[in-house]
Amino acid sequence: MNRRLGIAGLGLALLLGGSLAGPPIAPAQESSQESAKRKVKTRVMPDYPVLAKQMKVTGKVKIETTIAADGHVTNTKVVGGSPLLVSAAMDAIKKWRFEPGTRETTEVIEFDFTGQN
């Protein structure tokens, strides 16, 4: 009986000890590049949709944008915002150009429709 408890205890210790090691930490240089946003070279502002103006719809639209290494937008995904404003923001962000980078990056771009656009 003591032998079973000893083996079970050893197994538990190995299991818990391995989980305390945690995931590997990325080098500082890599994490600083991850957090740095790409600079915008060409910024196109969205046209305020006529229907949204008439209905006095305001608010923010957030779009997750994938930027290729050469700086052009390759993919977009709506994160949040009014459906009346989303298409105008999507059309505008697809025309943006960013400074070239070493690899593809993803950023969340936010547009603020205030009614004065």
N, C-alpha and C positions, 0 to 999 in steps of 0.2 A: 504494500500500500504506500509506504514512504517513497518507494522508487517511482511509482506512478506520479505522485505529487511532485517529486523532484523533476521529472521529465516534463510534466505539464507546466511547472513553474519556469523551467528553462525555456520552453517554447514561447510562453507568454512574455518573458523578458526579451527574447530575441525579436518577437513581433513588435512589442512596444518600443524597443530600442531603435529598430529600423524606421518606425514612423516618426521618431523625434528628429531624425536626421534632416528632414525637410527637403524641399526641391532645391536644385542647384541655383545659385545666385548668378545673374547675368553680369558680365563685366560692366564697369561704370560707363565706359565709352559707348557701349551698345545701348544702355538704358537712356543715356542723355540724348542719343540720336532719336530714339523712339519718342521722347517727349517733345522734341523740337518740331515746331510746325514749319511746313514749307512756305516760303514767301510767295505771294501772289504777284505774277508779272502782268497779267491782264484780268481785270475784274469787270464783269458785266452785271449791272444792277437789273433786277427783275422788273418787268412791267406790272403795275398794279392791275389786276383783272377788273374789267368793267363791272361785272356782276358783284364782286367783292366790294367795290367802291359804292355801288348803289345800295348794297345791304349794310354798309358801314362795318364790314368785317375787318378786324385788325388782329395782330398777333404775330407770333414767331413761328418760323418753319425751320426745322432741323433736318439736315440731309447728311447722311454718312457718305463720304466721297472717297473713291479709290483713285489715287493719282499715280500714273505710270512714272517710271524713272525719268523719262524725257519731259515730264511736266504736264501732260495732257490728262484730262479726266477720262477714266476708262469705265467707271461704274458708279451708279448712285443708288441710294436706298433711303427712303423717307423714314426718319426716326420719329417725327412728330410735327403737328401743325394742322391748320384748317384745310380741309380738302379743296376749298375755294382758292387757296393761296399756293398750294403745293405745286401745281403744274407750272406756274410762273417761276417759282424758285428753281425747279428742276431744269427748265429751259435755260435759265441764266447760268447755273453752275456748270452745265455741260460746255459752255463757251469760255469758262475760266481757263487760264494757263498759269502754271506754277513754275518756279525755278527748278531746273533739273536736279535730281538727287541720285544717290547711289543705288536705290532700289525703289520698288513700289511702296507707297505709304497709304494709310487710311486716316482721314480726319473727319470730324463732324463740323459742318459749316452751318451757321445760323443766320437766317434772314429775318429782319424785323419789319413787318408791314405796319406802319403807324397810321395810315390814312392820309398822310401828307406826301406819299411817294408819287 
